[in-house]
């Protein structure tokens, strides 16, 4: 989930002067995020998937087993910041600790690594309530706020799900079997195979009733190859470990932890984690939750502003850098800023010579396929879209931003009315992320006719005939700005046009959402699956939100393959992926179009969930979110029954 820059970007601890963020200024809205205004990568320029762009040799698109040879030292950045001696000494001490830990990691067996993560699990459980509470308070939510429960799901819940998945993978590898053994695999369009990895266990069918998840492999990868290569770094646990730098996001508290896990297990890479300054209140909790990794030197956590981040990214000790943030931050790390960046780009001479992976966000589409919807369907899906935009006050890299719908849909006006009402009526909450006011002001300037609600903290932009959608489609607002764009057609004609529009016009390749009723999906048949294959995003949610792809770590999370250092789009590489699968292209989550009890009968996908707890208007969302996390914590059956009872009143 991305973290756009503020006036001086410290999202990943790299100082970026304000002028750098405006170097491609066009409209006022575009000026707030210069990277968002860049065109799509070549991999998204046509209606058919283009061959994967070859990444530069020094910036691999995915984690690989660490080499046994120690990488050659790299020169420090020419303009290394001047730090006080005590700060520099503390950072160097942290680096030294993980260099020592790297040697110890290579001595652990798979069994020892699994037992280590069992200790991490116990530590996370012990900290979970404090974790969720501190995260909510840092965002201006107290226990009385109906959205308090978001921090249970976006913090300890996602982390516990990942730990359980990684332990299962380590145990399978230890026994000599593939993490994909027993997982159903079949063909997907375009010479692809896919693995149906979710539900991963029986309880998933209750906790996320009606939801299924697939990992799609790159074209040409066979099922046998996918099975044999699963395991990534843990296929070679005795390889020498290396040392990496993780620059953590500031919006969702699970992100830094999940990134550290993936570095350690996918690549046998220990980490120095630099937290975003917005997460400083969580650092003591992280240190206790991750103590089993910190004690042996597999992790160190540091904090600081831009000068600290710049010092770390220029340090010779790191063999790899991973960031979750904004493309402007990535470009500043890789190319520098201002005249230096222009000169280096012209000469194809990156400032950063260390391999780097990244997750950088984008402008996420919500494609609404026209059909025959009941009044209840219209209201439910309007609430669904509002959740995609307003979860975490819109401070998410995959917050749905552009609704693409048919101007020829017979229910168009009725749906827009339901959407306006749901957007205005959603619970009030702080817009808390740094520079959010500037983002909202940019939207107001670009679209003076936008409809504002919630004390002028939410904008609804309806693009009319002759209006310019450029700012809406190329600026990741990272704030409560929701737009509606209309295209002609119905059925397959509309769906194909919407997919092409998302591929070619919207900035980024991270996540896309599609809403379609079961009768229309059935009528489209193979045409629907072909359209999904043509939708070039790393995460796709069908009758679901891509935020649930993120929160289901058995699925992969990252941009569509093909980005480069020169045009990074939504990033390079993937994370999560607890089965440690190689050759991953994307992940897809499918959910029920209708909640219980309307999910019964017909072609509906059955679900026992009346309204998922992550919906911003779920009446019992906080209690259910906490209850689901507590089930993961202690597997108390009476507690689960109480939670499901509350879910029925959502």
Buried (B, 14 or more C-beta within 10 A) or exposed (E): BBBBBBEBBBBBBBBBBEEBBBBBEBBBBBBBBBBBBBEBBBBBEEEEBEEBBEBBEEBBBBBBBBEEEEBEEBEEBEEBBEBEEEBBEBBEEBBBBBBEBBEEBBEBEBEEBBBBBBEBBBBBBBBBBBBBBBBBBBBEBEEEBBBBBBBBBBBBBBBBBBBBBBBBBBBBBBEEBBBBEEBEBEEBBBEBBBBBBBBBEEEBBEBBBBBBBBBBBBBEBEBEBBBEBBBBBBBBBEBBBBBBBBBBBBBBBBBBBBBBBBBBBBBBBBBBBBBBBBBEEBBEBBBBBBBBBBEBBBBBBBBBBBBBBBBBBBBBBBBBBBBBBBBBBBBBBBBBBEEBBEEBBEEEEBBBEBBBBBBBBBBBBBBBBBBEBEEEBBBBBBBBBBBBBBBBBBBBBBBBBBBBBBEBBEBBEBBBEBBBBBBBEBEEBEBBBBBBEBBBBBBBBBBEEBBBBBEEBBBBBBBEEEEEBBBBBBBBBBBBBBBBBBBEBBBBEBBBBBBBBBBBBBBBBBBBBBBBBBBBBEBBEEBBBBBBBBBBBBBBBBBBBBBBBBBBBBBBBBBBBBBBBBBBBBBBBBBBBBBBBBBBBBBBBBBBBBBBEBBEEEEBBEBBBBBBBBBBBBBBBBBBBBBBBBBBBEEEEEBBEBBBEBBBEB
